[in-house]
């Protein structure tokens, strides 16, 4: 096993590490470099610190949890009860509601970073991370806000940029001709500026459903594009959260029986959702989530607005004109605004120079959950489980435990080497 002293010796003897190339500064990091200061990066840093392993967190924005702070709408709340969303070693405050608001969650993350003394290096856009076979180390190159370049050299690299790094906007024929307002939900804050306007929301996931609800609350006239089948579940069943009840039932019953129970309860509460244009997939909600990562919608009142006609349902878009939208069923309507609730994607392939652990197609680990957290040469992933905050916490614990073993083994090796040297000198 190569110890840290030997690695530092390699660096000292390697001309590539002895001086800067141009204006790029180099920093040796004895512990892991963590890319991303969202909830996944913070959880990884806290778990490592608890194990006695130092780390450095790089963040392209100027704050932690930039997605939550800058790219989420005002009415957003956690979709799951807080006990399923807390990060390792720190529960939510007791006075928080069951479903904390966006601001409460950001405050929780700020408190988490302060409690564990996590101080990310902000405004560092990682442009590349590559494993150097010659010295057995990772080279992580970043660019600061003013164009200053850095290279962080480390044994371990933790990718925590997550599944939602970049907004996804589909290509639609004629979209460039639309003369109304066009936003992705990353830019949408509230419907206050769209009162009395006809708004088309593209995408029927949790975000699309909530944006429609928000538009209704601001007296806009929303329509929803439903391109695929979708599972809509009540947020609570029998007085308990649907997610919590599902997790409890899965301890005793196979997933298909739990899915049957959820679908029966949904039918009793909602009736046949297909009657309002929301066809259900043939595969049950939990099984579908496990196979494809597609999350069921947890209803917060949107379905009632659809049934009342306050929210209209449309099929896929065929083309777009000035203010005109033509749908695949031939119907044509005028809209003042289009909001894309079409989700996000990983940006890992754009900067990580590695092709074995992460897929170049979607930037997700090639191995399915729960095996996608560890790669080769000290490469790890946190927050790519398609299971939200719950998955991030599981990954962070696994990664910290694995690195701790290597860290302690190398510390022991170094201690024995120093001890033998001291004995010989005597």
N, C-alpha and C positions, 0 to 999 in steps of 0.2 A: 504493500500500500504506500502511495506517495504521500508524504507528510507535508504540512504547510511550509516548514522550513525549506524543504527541497524545492517546492514550487517557487518560493521567493528567491531561492538560489538560481533557478532557471531564468526567472525574470531579470535578475541582476546580470546574468551572463548573456542575455539576449539583447542585441542592439535595438530590437524593435521596442523594447521596454525602457531603454536607457535615456531616450530623448523624445521630445514631441515631434510629430510630423506636422509642419506648418503651425497652425494655431491650436491644434488639438491637445488638450491636457489629458494625462492618464492618471487614474487612481486605482490602487490595489485595494480590493474589498475582501477582507478575510472571511466573511460569511457570504450568504446569498445576496444577489441583486434581485429585487422584486420589481417588476414592471407593472405599474398601475396602483393608484392609491384610492381605489374604490373599496367597497366592503370586503372583497376577496383579498386585496393586497394588505389591508389593515389586519384582517384576521390572520393571514400568514405571518406578518411581522410580529403580532402579539404572541402567537403560539411559539414562534422561534425564540422570542425574548424570554418567554416563560421557561424555555429549555436551556437558557443561557447561551443562545447562539445569536450574535449580532447580525444585523442585516441593513441594507440601504434600500429605500423605496424611491423609485423614479416616477414622476407624474408629469404628463404633458401640460396639464392645466395649472391654474394658480391656486387650487384648493383641493381638498379631498372630496370624493364622491361627486365629481363634476357632472356626471350624468344626472344625478338626482337634483343637483343645485341649479343647473342651467338648462336641461333638456327634458324637463317633465312639466306637466300641466298642474295648475294650482290646486285642483280638487283631488289630486292623487293621494291615495292611502295605500298602505300595505294590503295586498289582497288576501293574505293569510294572517291568522292570529299571531300576535307578537311573540308568543312563546316558541313558534316555529321559525322565527326570523332573527332571533338574537344571535350575536356572534359569540365565540368561545370565551368563557370566563367572565362574562358581564351581561346580566339580564337587563331588560328594559326597566326603567323606573316604574314602580308600582302604580303611580298615579296616571300613567299613560293608558289610553283606551285600548280595547282589544285590537283595534286596527289603527295603529298610529298614522298620523298625517305625514305628508312629505316633510314639513318643517321639523316635526318631532323626530323623524328618522334621521335627518341631517344632524340635529342636535345630539342625538344618541351616538352617531358616528364621531362627531367632534369630541364628545366625552370619552369615547373609547380610545381615540388616538391620544388624548391627554393622559388618560389613566395609565396607558402602557408606554408613554413617552415616545410615541411614533412621530418622527419629524421628517416627512418626505422631502425630497429635493424637487421643488416645483419647477414648472416651465422647462422641463427637459423632455423633448420629443425624441423618443428612441427611433433612430432611423435604421439601425441594423443590430443584430445580435448573432454572433457566429462562434462556433466552437473551434478553437485552434488546436488541431491535433498535435502540432509540434511541441507545445508547452502544456497541453492538457488543461486548458483554461478557456473560459468564455470571454469574448471581447464584446462589450455592449457599448455601442457608439450612439451618442445623443447630441442634439443641437438645442441650444438655449434660445430664449426669446430674442436676444440680440445677435444671434448667429454664432455665439461662442460654442465651440465643439469640445466634447468630453469623451473619454473612453474609460469605461469601468471594467476592470479585469477581475474575474471571480471564479471560484470553483463550481458554484451552484447558481443556476438561473431559474427564477420562479416567474412564470407568465401569469399575470393576474389582470390582464386587460379585459377579459370577459367576453361574453357572447354578444354584448350590445355596444360595441365600440363605434360603429359607423351606421348611420341611418340608411335604410334601404328604400329606394323609390323606383317603382317599376317603370319600364318604358311603355308608353301608351301613344298610339298613333294620333298625331295632331296636337299633342300636349303643348307644344311650343306656341300654338296659336291661341291658347286660352288667355283671355284678357281680364279674368277675375283674380282674386287672391288665391295663391297656392302655397300651402305650408305642409311640412311633415310634422308629426306630433312632437318632434324634437324642438320645433319652433313655437308650437301652440301653447299658450298659457291659459286663456279662458275665452268664452264666447262673448265677452262684453263688447267687443268691437264688431260683432256680426249680428246684432239685433235686427230682427225682421228680414234677414238675408236668407236666401236659399243656399244651403251648404251641403255638398256631397262629401261624405266620409268614406274613404276607400280602405276596407279592412275591418273584419268583424271579430277581432280578438278582444281581450279585455280593454285595451286602450281605445279601440274604435267604438266599443259600446259605451265607455265612460265619456268620451268626447261628445258622442251624440246626446247623452244625458245632460252634459254640461251646456250644450247648445240649446237644448229645450229649456233649461233653467234660465237662460239669457234671452228667451223669446225669439230664438232663431228658428228656422224651418229645416231640420236636418233630414237627409236621406242617407242610407247605408248600403254600400256595395258589398254583397255577400257572394264571393266567387266560389267558395267551397262549402262543404258540409261543416257543421260546427256543433259541439256539445255545449249547451247552456245548462249550468247547474245552479241551484240555489246556494247562496253563500253559507246558509245555515240550514241544518236538517235536525228536527227533533230537539231544537234548542242548543245544538252543538255545531261548531264549525264543520262544514262539509269535509274539509281537508283533515281536520283532527279526527273526525269520526272514521274517515276512510283509513287513516293510518292505524287506528285501533282495530278495525275490522280485519285489516290485512295480516294482523298477528295470528288470526284464527282461521281465516277463510282464504281460498284461492282468489286471485285477482278478478277472474271472470264473475264469480259470485258477488264480489263487492261491487263490480260494475253493474250487475243486474239490479242490486239493491239501489244504487244511485239513480239508475234510469227509471226505476219504478217510482221512487220518491219524487224525481223531477216531473214525471208525468202526472202524479197526483197534485203537485203544486202548480205546475205551469200548463198542464194539458199537452196537446200535440203541437210542438213548436213548428213542425213542418207546415201547419196551416197558416202560419204568418211568414213563411219563406225561409225558415231556419231548419233545413234538413239535417238530421243527425248522421254522423258516420256509422258505418256498419260495425266498426270495432268500438268497444266500450271506451269511456273517457280515460280511465287509468291505464288500460292496455295500450291505447293510442299514444298517451303521453310517454310511456316507456319505450315504445317502438320508434316514434318519430320526434318526440320532444314537443309536440303540439299541445299546448295547455288548454284545458277547457275554460270556458268563460264562467266566472262566478258573478251571477247577476246582482246588481245593486239598484234595480228598479227600471233598467232600460227596457226589459221585455214588456212591461206594462205599457210603456210609451209606444212600443211597436204595435201592440195589440190595439191601442186606442187610436192609432193612425197619426200620432204626433211625429213618429219617425217612420219614413217610408223605406221599403226594402227594394233594392234593384239587383239584377244579375251583373255579370262582368261588363266592363266598358269596351265598346268596339272602337270608338274614335271620339276625339274632342275637337271642337271648333272655337269660335270667338267666346261665347258664353254657353255654347251648346254642347251637350253630352249625348252621344248615341250609345245605347246599350245593345248587347248581343241579341236581345229579343226584338230589336227593331224600334223600341220606344226611344223618343227624343225629348229631352227636357232642358230647360235653361237653369243655370246655376250662377251664383255670385262668387262662390268660393269652393275650392277643393282642398280637402285635408287628407293627407296620406297617413293612415295608421297602419303602415305596412312593416313595422318592426325595424330591427337592427341586425347587424351581422358582426362577426369577429373580423378584426383587421390584422390578425397575427401573420398571415402569409406575406403582408407587405413589408415586414421588418425582420421576422425570424428566419434566418437562413438555415432551415432544418426541414427535412421532408419526410422523416420517418414517424415522428410523434403526431404532428398536426397535418390535417388534410389541406392541400392547396386550394381545393374547391370551396370549402366553407369555413376554413380556419378553425375547425373543431378537432379535438383529439380523435384519431382513427379508432382507438379502442373504445368500446361502449362503456358507460357507467356500470360498475364502479372502478374500472381499470384504467381510465384515461388520465390519471393524475401524475404518472411517472414515466419519463422517457429515459434515454441513454445519456451518459456523460454528465450527470448532475442536472438534467433538465426536468422541471416540474410544471404542473398546471394547477391553478386554483380558480374555481368558478366557471368551469366549462361542463357542468353536469346536466344542464337543462332542468335543474331542480332549485333554482333561485338561491336565496340566502342559506337555506338548509344544506344545499350541496356545497356551498362555499365553506361553511364551517367544517363539514366532513373532510373536504380536501385539505384545508389548512392544518387540521390535526394530523392527518396522514403525512403530509409533507414535512412538518416540523419534527415528527417522531423519526422519520427516515433520515433527515439531515442530522438530527441530534446524535444518532448512532455513529455516523461517519465523523462528526465533529469530535465526539468523545474518544473514538478509536484513534484519531490522528493526534489528539492532545496527549493520550496515553503513550503513543509511539514517540512523540517528541519528548515527553518527560523521561522515558526510558533512555533515549539517545543522549539527552543532556546528563542524566545520572551516570551512565557509563563513561561519558567524557570526563566528568568530575572525578570519578573513581580512578581513572587512568592517570589524571594529572596529579593526584595525591601520591 
